[in-house]
Amino acid sequence: MSKRRYRTVVPIGNLEIEFKDPFQLAPSITIETVPDDLRKDSHLKELARYHREWFDGCRNALIIHYEAEALY
């Protein structure tokens, strides 16, 4: 079974840095601006209003990139 590329995104509150390029913490871990495609993800509709509002206020995120055969 071939592996696919995935990412885990952890929004960071109270961090207001304008990154031109992702800031590399480790080979597969970056801090960067929250990706636009994530903001448009339909799963966000399932969040409670408080969490959606908090996420809307987040500018940056910790992102872990990895390969796996499947999620979970």
Secondary structure, 3 states (H helix, E strand, C coil): CCCEEEEEEEEECCCCCCCCCCEEEECCEEEEECCHHHHCCHHHHHCCHHHHHHHHCCCEEEEEEEEECCCC
